[in-house]
Amino acid sequence: MALRKLGDSAYLYPGSPSTLIRAVEGGAVIVDPGHGSGRHKDLRREARKLGLEINAQLATHGHADHIAVAPRIDAPLFMHRFEFSVAEGPLSRELLTFGSKAPEGFLVFQFQEEVKVHAVFEWGDEPFGLRAVKLNGHSPGMTGFLDEENGLIYAGDAFFGERVIEAVGLPYLVDPDLFKASIKELQNYAEKDFLLIPSHGKAVKGEEALELLDFNLRRVEETENLILELLKNPMSIDELAFKIMGHCGVEVTPQKLALNLVPVRAFIATLYNRELIEPVVDNGLKWVVRGGSFVVANSKD
């Protein structure tokens, strides 16, 4: 796969996730090295074609598909302090994705290696000349990297390509309100004509970027409204996720359903905190809109 030149000193290596290669004084820094048996070799080869050696790695967050090959690249890894424990602990990664230790081989990007994080940064810092931008919501410390010199922001999983969302149903997120706030932050950059690069999906700019951001935002807002409609009758989180996937026209597989349970739990927490829904025991833990008229079955029957 060929590099895409994005500016005088920035290049994009394709994939899911894609990897940003940024030339800096003395070599190159890469953002989100990714996963795959030979990807570390590919990235080193492409950097050397540019006459560069990879001297450092940045990660937008600690999910396995973004950092799996980091230990195979001989360069220190930097990420936000909210993410380093997720990256370093295999069990932590499973907890964030599955909610507990996951069945072996069940998760798509499950791997048991530790990933050493060499240093952490804060939002607003400028590691290697790239400004760390707060874009959380997908994960606790999700970070975008702003490259003003080349007019771009590598946004990680702060938004997704349309095909990615349509394949799964929901954007993967742990806090809907923070995810929406990050989308609105990215809208500001799109309006300033920056190139926006998601980890999963094509780079977009201008009106195309604004339309894709709006698609992400609408999917979140529509899901909130759909959940409130569905919860006129008590439902469990599993039932909700199943119904939402059906509404979105997504093929239901065990892995996709398990993945969608994470954002659905996040939606439930948000709606509960707004005092719009409440828990009930109805042959299990279920949720229902506050003040709704319904009959709860006797859980002992």
Number of C-alpha atoms within 10 A of each C-alpha: 8 9 17 13 12 17 13 10 15 22 22 21 21 17 16 15 21 24 25 26 27 26 22 16 11 10 16 23 26 24 27 27 28 23 20 13 10 10 18 19 14 13 22 16 15 19 23 14 11 13 11 20 20 24 18 21 25 29 28 29 29 29 25 23 19 25 23 26 21 24 17 14 18 14 17 17 26 22 26 24 17 17 23 22 16 24 25 16 17 19 20 18 25 22 14 17 26 19 14 12 14 15 10 9 9 12 17 11 16 20 16 13 15 14 22 16 23 13 13 15 15 17 17 12 14 15 17 15 15 20 19 25 23 22 29 26 25 24 25 21 22 28 30 29 28 22 20 12 12 16 16 23 24 27 27 28 29 32 31 23 21 16 11 13 20 16 14 21 25 25 25 25 26 22 21 26 17 19 26 24 17 25 23 17 15 24 21 12 20 22 13 12 16 22 22 28 28 23 27 21 21 16 20 21 19 16 12 13 23 21 14 19 25 17 17 22 21 13 17 21 14 11 19 17 12 15 23 19 12 17 20 17 16 24 21 19 19 16 13 23 26 20 17 21 20 13 12 16 13 18 14 16 11 10 13 20 19 18 22 25 22 21 21 25 18 18 22 23 17 17 18 17 11 9 11 14 23 19 16 15 14 17 13 10 12 20 25 25 22 15 10 13 10 11 9 13 10 9 9 6 5
